[in-house]
Amino acid sequence: MELQGKRVLVTGASRGIGRELATHFARAGAKVALVARDAASLEALAKDLGGTAHPTDLGQGAQLDRLLDRVEDEAGPVDVLVNNAASAAEGALWKQTGQELSSRVWLNLVVPLELCRQAVPRMLERGGGHLVNVASLAALASVPGMTAYAATKAGLAHGASALRDELKGLPIGVTTVLVGGVRTELLEAGESYEPFHRSFERLRKIQLVPDTPVEVLAAAVVLGVEQGKRTVWVPKRALPLVAAVEAPRKIVSLALTGIKRRA
Ligand SMILES: NC(=O)c1ccc[n+]([C@@H]2O[C@H](COP(=O)([O-])OP(=O)(O)OC[C@H]3O[C@@H](n4cnc5c(N)ncnc54)[C@H](OP(=O)(O)O)[C@@H]3O)[C@@H](O)[C@H]2O)c1
């Protein structure tokens, strides 16, 4: 997809990865529509990037239900949806409250699927679009302190794969982003739980999941959308993990649609 002049809605754009994604999409010529709760940060970033701010608490069903309507009324048609907002676990599952658990499942899994549901008919009506879902390498393999988070990210990556099959032959691309470690508030919060911190340090030490600079990730995502990639993953050395999880999906997808023979 050529991003020049396209409108890109980024959730979780007030800080961290979302903020950097919005910046890189804007640099690629897109008009960005920014969503998160922190109105002041969104408005300052929107001003810098020439985009629009749409303060929203995605944890509130009533605000989620009308999000695409509202953003399109306030800013114009959305061509690319980037589902990036999420929260991570900060400890063992059984030490969290039921409310924390259901809020996390809501924000990390229900919200992105719901926004895809809202966006697809609009994109089809206008002739095309692109959906980006920011998952995690935790969707493929997990470490302690990430039980609920990993479950939501696995669900999101798998759901995005199913959605891609549903959209086969239609002009909507679906890109799943699988990220290792990026130093943000989310990772810092996760590392406040000692077993998580120890596991992550070990993965860093053996260089399986070295930290990725946020700008490297954002540049890879923008390129992935421009090139219509189904999966963008960082760090690149995680390829064996990605390939192992993608294999069954690709095999079934090929079995269902057949392999195109060369003439
Ligand atoms: N950092 C990593 O190492 C890492 C690794 C793998 C995957 N990821 C994924 O990358 C994405 C971004 O993570 P990050 O590290 O940048 O996290 P972050 O720094 O904690 O940022 C999270 C963003 O989500 C927004 N958000 C949280 N709750 C919200 C709500 N109820 N309504 C609206 N917005 C809400 C926050 O904004 P407000 O607080 O202003 O609402 C913030 O902009 C997530 O999907 C995460 O799972 C991150």
The ligand as a MOL file (V3000), in Angstrom:
LIG
                    3D

  0  0  0     0  0            999 V3000
M  V30 BEGIN CTAB
M  V30 COUNTS 48 52 0 0 0
M  V30 BEGIN ATOM
M  V30 1 N 7.2820 -3.3110 24.8890 0
M  V30 2 C 7.4930 -4.5930 24.5580 0
M  V30 3 O 8.5170 -5.1950 24.9070 0
M  V30 4 C 6.4680 -5.3180 23.7410 0
M  V30 5 C 6.7590 -6.6320 23.3490 0
M  V30 6 C 5.8390 -7.3210 22.5880 0
M  V30 7 C 4.6630 -6.7130 22.1990 0
M  V30 8 N 4.3930 -5.4510 22.5970 0 CHG=1
M  V30 9 C 3.1080 -4.8700 22.1780 0
M  V30 10 O 3.2860 -3.5780 21.6470 0
M  V30 11 C 2.1100 -2.7920 21.8910 0
M  V30 12 C 2.4820 -1.4700 22.5260 0
M  V30 13 O 3.1280 -1.7390 23.7660 0
M  V30 14 P 4.0640 -0.6900 24.5090 0
M  V30 15 O 5.2260 -1.4410 25.0010 0
M  V30 16 O 4.2590 0.5330 23.6840 0 CHG=-1
M  V30 17 O 3.1340 -0.3510 25.7820 0
M  V30 18 P 2.9510 0.9740 26.6390 0
M  V30 19 O 4.1590 1.8190 26.5740 0
M  V30 20 O 2.4470 0.5380 27.9610 0
M  V30 21 O 1.7620 1.7260 25.8400 0
M  V30 22 C 0.4750 1.1800 25.8490 0
M  V30 23 C -0.4440 2.1300 25.0960 0
M  V30 24 O -1.7800 1.6010 25.1930 0
M  V30 25 C -2.6460 2.6520 25.6440 0
M  V30 26 N -3.7470 2.1220 26.4470 0
M  V30 27 C -3.6640 1.3510 27.5590 0
M  V30 28 N -4.8860 1.1530 28.0760 0
M  V30 29 C -5.7600 1.8060 27.2570 0
M  V30 30 C -7.1680 2.0020 27.2710 0
M  V30 31 N -7.9410 1.4730 28.2290 0
M  V30 32 N -7.7260 2.7360 26.2820 0
M  V30 33 C -6.9710 3.3050 25.3220 0
M  V30 34 N -5.6270 3.1530 25.2550 0
M  V30 35 C -5.0410 2.4210 26.2200 0
M  V30 36 C -1.7440 3.5530 26.4950 0
M  V30 37 O -2.2490 4.8860 26.5060 0
M  V30 38 P -3.0480 5.5920 27.7190 0
M  V30 39 O -2.4630 5.1040 29.0010 0
M  V30 40 O -2.8520 7.0430 27.4300 0
M  V30 41 O -4.4670 5.1660 27.5220 0
M  V30 42 C -0.4600 3.5220 25.6920 0
M  V30 43 O -0.5150 4.4820 24.6470 0
M  V30 44 C 1.2020 -3.6560 22.7670 0
M  V30 45 O 0.2460 -4.3120 21.9530 0
M  V30 46 C 2.1530 -4.6790 23.3470 0
M  V30 47 O 1.5170 -5.8840 23.7070 0
M  V30 48 C 5.2550 -4.7360 23.3590 0
M  V30 END ATOM
M  V30 BEGIN BOND
M  V30 1 1 1 2
M  V30 2 2 2 3
M  V30 3 1 2 4
M  V30 4 1 4 5
M  V30 5 2 4 48
M  V30 6 2 5 6
M  V30 7 1 6 7
M  V30 8 2 7 8
M  V30 9 1 8 9
M  V30 10 1 8 48
M  V30 11 1 9 10
M  V30 12 1 9 46
M  V30 13 1 10 11
M  V30 14 1 11 12
M  V30 15 1 11 44
M  V30 16 1 12 13
M  V30 17 1 13 14
M  V30 18 2 14 15
M  V30 19 1 14 16
M  V30 20 1 14 17
M  V30 21 1 17 18
M  V30 22 2 18 19
M  V30 23 1 18 20
M  V30 24 1 18 21
M  V30 25 1 21 22
M  V30 26 1 22 23
M  V30 27 1 23 24
M  V30 28 1 23 42
M  V30 29 1 24 25
M  V30 30 1 25 26
M  V30 31 1 25 36
M  V30 32 1 26 27
M  V30 33 1 26 35
M  V30 34 2 27 28
M  V30 35 1 28 29
M  V30 36 1 29 30
M  V30 37 2 29 35
M  V30 38 1 30 31
M  V30 39 2 30 32
M  V30 40 1 32 33
M  V30 41 2 33 34
M  V30 42 1 34 35
M  V30 43 1 36 37
M  V30 44 1 36 42
M  V30 45 1 37 38
M  V30 46 2 38 39
M  V30 47 1 38 40
M  V30 48 1 38 41
M  V30 49 1 42 43
M  V30 50 1 44 45
M  V30 51 1 44 46
M  V30 52 1 46 47
M  V30 END BOND
M  V30 END CTAB
M  END
